Amino acid sequence: RPGLDVVPAGKPHTTELAMLLQMRRATARSTEDISRVVNALATSLAPIAESYDVVLIDCPPKIEVLQEVALGASRWLLIPTHSDASSRKAVREIANRFTTAREYNETLDLLGVVLFGSTIGGTRLREQTFNEIAQDLGSRDRLFEAFIRFVEASAKQTRDTGTLVHELELA
């Protein structure tokens, strides 16, 4: 698409990168060496970053070192989550990584937490989830009231046709 660049990774590449970063982090001899590992992505993106309005970095939820490196390169953190207990646990884990990452990236700030995969009629469930996340984080300030809804038919159609949801309306 014009104006959009995507750099896909996939499981074998992210797994290999994570192993390399973990080895580098494990053999780091000083805080400065750890900082270099954590800021490796920021250093790599710096020459091209001004060419973009927004750079989104999507990390696998279970690979901590990749999240650390992404947080080292980021200005804002947006945490998408589902309503289940496991997803809320992941939000708490990411919040802890966020706190640690601020030691290496003082400009990092939490943009917010957004609920996704919700149905339009799930009002009570969303409210319960918002309350639980607010309790976990100690505040409701950074919770987006808006949510990303999920409609199975639209999701299937976008995957089948290679279009975006808003493009379905034009077809």
C-alpha positions as CSV (number, residue, x, y, z in Angstrom):
1,R,0.0,0.0,0.0
2,P,1.3,3.5,-0.7
3,G,2.7,5.2,2.3
4,L,3.0,1.9,4.3
5,D,6.1,-0.1,4.9
6,V,6.0,-3.4,6.7
7,V,8.9,-5.4,8.0
8,P,7.6,-8.9,8.8
9,A,9.6,-11.2,11.1
10,G,7.8,-14.5,11.7
11,K,8.6,-17.1,14.4
12,P,11.9,-18.5,13.2
13,H,13.4,-15.0,12.9
14,T,12.1,-13.6,16.2
15,T,13.2,-16.7,18.0
16,E,16.7,-16.5,16.6
17,L,16.9,-12.8,17.3
18,A,15.7,-13.3,20.9
19,M,18.4,-16.0,21.5
20,L,21.1,-13.6,20.2
21,L,19.9,-10.7,22.3
22,Q,19.6,-12.9,25.4
23,M,23.2,-14.2,24.9
24,R,24.4,-10.6,24.5
25,R,22.5,-9.4,27.6
26,A,23.8,-12.4,29.6
27,T,27.4,-11.7,28.7
28,A,27.1,-7.9,29.3
29,R,29.7,-6.8,31.8
30,S,28.3,-3.5,32.8
31,T,25.1,-1.4,32.8
32,E,26.5,0.4,29.8
33,D,26.7,-2.9,27.9
34,I,23.2,-3.8,28.9
35,S,22.0,-0.4,27.7
36,R,23.6,-1.0,24.3
37,V,21.7,-4.2,23.9
38,V,18.4,-2.7,25.1
39,N,18.9,0.3,22.7
40,A,20.0,-1.8,19.7
41,L,16.7,-1.3,17.9
42,A,16.6,2.4,18.7
43,T,20.1,2.8,17.2
44,S,19.1,0.9,14.1
45,L,16.0,2.9,13.5
46,A,17.5,6.3,14.2
47,P,18.7,7.0,10.7
48,I,15.3,6.4,9.1
49,A,12.8,7.3,11.9
50,E,12.3,10.9,10.7
51,S,11.0,9.5,7.3
52,Y,7.9,8.2,9.1
53,D,5.0,9.7,10.9
54,V,4.6,6.6,13.0
55,V,6.6,3.4,13.5
56,L,4.7,0.6,15.2
57,I,6.6,-2.3,16.7
58,D,4.5,-5.3,17.5
59,C,6.2,-7.8,19.8
60,P,5.3,-11.4,20.6
61,P,3.8,-11.4,24.1
62,K,6.1,-14.1,25.6
63,I,9.5,-13.0,24.4
64,E,10.7,-10.6,27.1
65,V,14.0,-9.6,25.5
66,L,12.3,-8.5,22.3
67,Q,9.8,-6.4,24.4
68,E,12.8,-4.9,26.2
69,V,14.4,-3.9,23.0
70,A,11.2,-2.5,21.5
71,L,10.6,-0.5,24.7
72,G,14.1,0.8,24.4
73,A,13.3,2.2,20.9
74,S,9.8,3.5,21.8
75,R,8.4,6.8,22.8
76,W,5.0,5.4,23.7
77,L,3.7,2.0,24.8
78,L,0.2,0.9,23.8
79,I,-0.9,-2.3,25.4
80,P,-3.7,-4.2,23.6
81,T,-5.4,-6.8,25.8
82,H,-8.3,-9.3,25.9
83,S,-10.7,-9.6,28.8
84,D,-9.5,-12.9,30.2
85,A,-7.4,-13.4,33.3
86,S,-4.3,-14.6,31.3
87,S,-4.3,-11.4,29.2
88,R,-4.6,-9.3,32.3
89,K,-1.6,-11.1,33.8
90,A,0.3,-10.3,30.7
91,V,-0.6,-6.6,31.1
92,R,0.9,-6.7,34.6
93,E,4.0,-8.3,33.3
94,I,4.4,-5.7,30.5
95,A,3.8,-3.0,33.1
96,N,6.8,-4.4,35.1
97,R,8.9,-4.4,31.9
98,F,7.8,-0.9,31.2
99,T,9.1,0.2,34.6
100,T,12.4,-1.5,34.0
101,A,12.7,-0.1,30.5
102,R,12.4,3.5,31.8
103,E,15.8,3.0,33.4
104,Y,17.3,2.8,29.8
105,N,14.7,5.0,28.0
106,E,13.6,8.0,30.1
107,T,11.3,9.3,27.3
108,L,9.2,6.2,27.3
109,D,5.6,6.8,28.4
110,L,2.5,4.7,28.7
111,L,0.0,5.8,26.0
112,G,-2.6,3.4,27.4
113,V,-4.3,0.1,27.5
114,V,-6.9,-0.8,24.9
115,L,-9.3,-3.7,25.0
116,F,-9.6,-5.7,21.7
117,G,-11.5,-8.7,20.4
118,S,-14.7,-7.5,22.1
119,T,-18.2,-7.8,20.7
120,I,-20.4,-4.7,20.4
121,G,-22.9,-6.2,22.9
122,G,-20.3,-7.0,25.6
123,T,-20.9,-3.9,27.7
124,R,-21.0,-5.5,31.1
125,L,-17.9,-7.7,30.3
126,R,-16.0,-4.6,29.1
127,E,-16.8,-2.6,32.2
128,Q,-15.8,-5.5,34.5
129,T,-12.5,-5.9,32.5
130,F,-11.8,-2.1,32.7
131,N,-12.4,-2.3,36.5
132,E,-10.1,-5.3,36.9
133,I,-7.3,-3.7,34.8
134,A,-7.6,-0.4,36.7
135,Q,-7.3,-2.4,39.9
136,D,-4.2,-4.2,38.5
137,L,-2.6,-0.9,37.4
138,G,-3.7,1.2,40.3
139,S,-5.6,3.7,38.1
140,R,-8.1,3.9,35.3
141,D,-6.4,7.0,33.8
142,R,-4.6,5.2,31.0
143,L,-7.5,2.9,29.9
144,F,-9.0,3.7,26.6
145,E,-12.8,3.7,26.9
146,A,-12.9,2.9,23.1
147,F,-12.3,-0.7,22.2
148,I,-11.5,-2.7,19.2
149,R,-14.4,-4.9,18.3
150,F,-14.3,-8.2,16.7
151,V,-16.7,-9.5,14.1
152,E,-15.9,-13.0,12.8
153,A,-17.4,-12.5,9.3
154,S,-15.5,-9.3,8.7
155,A,-12.2,-10.7,10.0
156,K,-12.6,-13.7,7.7
157,Q,-13.4,-11.5,4.7
158,T,-10.4,-9.2,5.3
159,R,-8.1,-12.2,5.5
160,D,-9.6,-13.9,2.4
161,T,-9.5,-10.7,0.3
162,G,-6.3,-9.1,1.6
163,T,-8.2,-5.9,2.4
164,L,-8.6,-3.7,5.5
165,V,-11.9,-3.5,7.3
166,H,-12.7,0.0,6.0
167,E,-11.9,-1.2,2.5
168,L,-14.7,-3.8,2.7
169,E,-17.3,-1.0,2.7
170,L,-15.9,0.3,-0.6
171,A,-16.0,-3.1,-2.3
